Amino acid sequence: MSDDNRLDFNIYGYDPSLAAALIFLVAFSLITTVQLYRVCRSRIWWLSVLLFGGVAEIIGWVGRLWSSINVYRLEAFLIQTICLGLAPVFFSAAIYALLGVIIASIGPQYSLLRPRTYLLVFCTADLVSIVVQAVGGGMSATALATDTSPRTGSNVMVAGIAFQLFAMLVFSSLGVVVWLRARKDRSYRELDHPQKGNLSWLGWGLAWASLWIIVRGIYRTIELADGWTGHLIRNQPYFLVLDAAVMVLCQATFCFVWPNQGGAVYPGARDNGSDDGRTTPASTSPKQEKLGV
């Protein structure tokens, strides 16, 4: 590698598609704009976490676009690798919090964990995962740039992504428990809660978005385990379909699925329930409505 961070070889193993970079850059920009509108209109400000994920995708695809113009720039490769790796963490955080919204609406007795516990436990897991991936990515990029073996860095990245995948699988299992328990006891339908009439859309939307994060996690784990010269990582169509396209499907879910304002639990807020554990209607102050609580 030369002193101006210009690589002496094609780090991708193929020429990144300019057309694909433009398509996904436009797609994520449009989706993020729609969600900016929904956040501002609903005033559920904590769902801005979706915007952070969208911005990360946009910056990542700007880096990818740069690589498609000049494949030998190390900065472009690092921008797309770091930002596209970080973005799904924000979408996961929104999913964790929204399951808490559902549980707080139908009653905590259907869940193995308290609503705010999902956000605390699984966001911590994602944070650990992204730090491990960042360390591994830095090690791999340095090794590739200096023409040494990136195997150690790749192994670290695989560990981070596998841990993130494991956390999402555990979370999804807990979500299935909530769904199965609620199906056996539908008395929550008699309660006058803010999400009434919107629970099915919200629940199936979270399942749909979670599915695509899991699909991406499986792909990324296998891809990196195969190494930087493996079949998956050296073939662009796999990346475009199993990373880029599935993240479009994940983020786009929240253009159609959105919690009702009066029932959107502010992350970290105190659980609201009666002595028998069933959620009961509570009066909402103007200030709480503005926060989306």
C-alpha positions, -999 to +999 in steps of 0.1 A: +000+000+000+013+035-009+016+063+016-017+080+003-038+050+014-040+037-022-040-001-023-019-020-047-046-046-053-084-050-055-094-057-019-129-069-029-118-095-055-143-080-080-153-046-093-181-032-071-211-024-092-218+014-097-254+007-107-260-014-075-244+013-053-267+040-068-298+018-065-292+009-028-281+045-020-314+058-034-334+031-017-320+037+018-323+074+013-360+072+004-368+048+033-349+070+058-368+101+045-401+084+050-392+073+085-380+108+093-414+120+084-431+094+105-409+102+136-417+139+133-454+134+127-459+108+155-434+126+179-422+092+190-386+105+192-369+073+204-377+057+171-351+080+156-329+050+162-342+038+128-329+071+113-294+064+127-294+030+110-306+045+078-279+072+079-253+044+085-266+026+055-264+057+034-229+065+044-219+029+038-233+030+003-215+063-004-183+044+005-194+016-018-201+041-046-166+055-040-151+020-043-170+015-076-153+046-089-119+038-074-115+003-061-080+010-048-090+035-021-087+019+014-108+047+030-138+038+007-135+001+017-134+009+054-163+033+052-186+007+036-174-021+058-178-002+091-210+016+083-228-013+067-218-035+096-231-010+121-265-002+106-283-034+115-276-028+152-299+002+151-327-017+134-323-044+161-326-019+189-359-006+174-372-042+173-362-049+209-380-017+221-411-024+200-415-058+215-415-040+248-443-018+235-464-049+227-457-066+261-466-034+280-498-032+260-511-068+264-496-075+298-463-086+312-476-120+322-472-131+286-435-125+287-405-141+304-388-107+307-400-072+316-404-048+286-374-027+294-352-057+300-353-066+263-337-033+255-311-035+282-300-071+276-301-072+238-288-038+231-258-046+254-253-078+234-253-058+201-229-032+215-204-060+225-209-076+191-202-044+172-171-036+192-157-071+185-166-068+148-149-033+146-117-047+163-117-077+139-124-055+109-096-032+118-072-061+122-083-076+089-080-043+069-045-037+083-034-072+074-048-069+039-032-035+034+002-048+045-001-080+025-002-103+056-027-129+066-061-115+078-072-148+094-069-136+130-090-105+123-115-126+103-119-150+132-126-120+156-152-106+132-168-140+129-171-142+167-187-108+168-212-115+141-220-150+155-227-135+189-250-109+174-268-137+155-271-157+187-286-127+205-312-122+178-321-159+178-326-158+216-347-126+213-368-141+186-374-172+207-386-150+236-409-132+212-424-165+201-431-173+237-450-140+240-470-149+209-478-184+220-489-174+255-511-146+241-528-170+216-538-192+245-552-164+265-568-136+244-584-118+272-561-089+266-584-081+236-609-069+262-586-043+276-587-007+263-550-002+255-535+022+230-522-006+206-556-022+203-563-029+167-526-024+158-511-054+176-512-078+147-495-054+123-469-045+149-462-081+159-460-095+124-439-065+113-413-073+141-413-109+130-407-099+094-379-075+102-362-099+127-363-126+100-341-105+076-316-096+103-313-134+111-308-142+074-281-115+071-264-128+102-263-163+089-248-151+056-222-129+072-211-156+096-207-182+068-191-156+045-164-145+070-158-180+083-149-189+047-122-162+047-114-131+027-106-152-003-136-175+000-163-180-026-190-160-009-170-129-001-155-128-037-189-130-054-208-097-054-243-111-060-243-128-026-236-095-009-261-076-029-289-100-021-281-114+013-268-082+029-280-051+009-315-064-002-324-080+031-316-048+049-338-029+026-366-053+034-358-050+072-358-012+073-387-007+049-409-027+073-411+004+095-425+025+067-457+004+071-455-008+107-456+019+134-468+020+170-498+041+181-485+072+198-503+067+231-489+032+236-453+037+226-433+029+257-403+052+262-372+030+265-363+025+301-396+038+314-411+021+345-434-009+336-471-002+342-492-030+356-517-040+383-511-062+413-520-094+393-495-085+366-520-075+340-516-041+323-544-017+330-554+014+311-536+045+325-542+082+320-516+098+299-504+133+305-498+157+276-461+155+284-462+117+281-481+119+248-454+142+234-428+117+244-448+089+229-453+071+263 
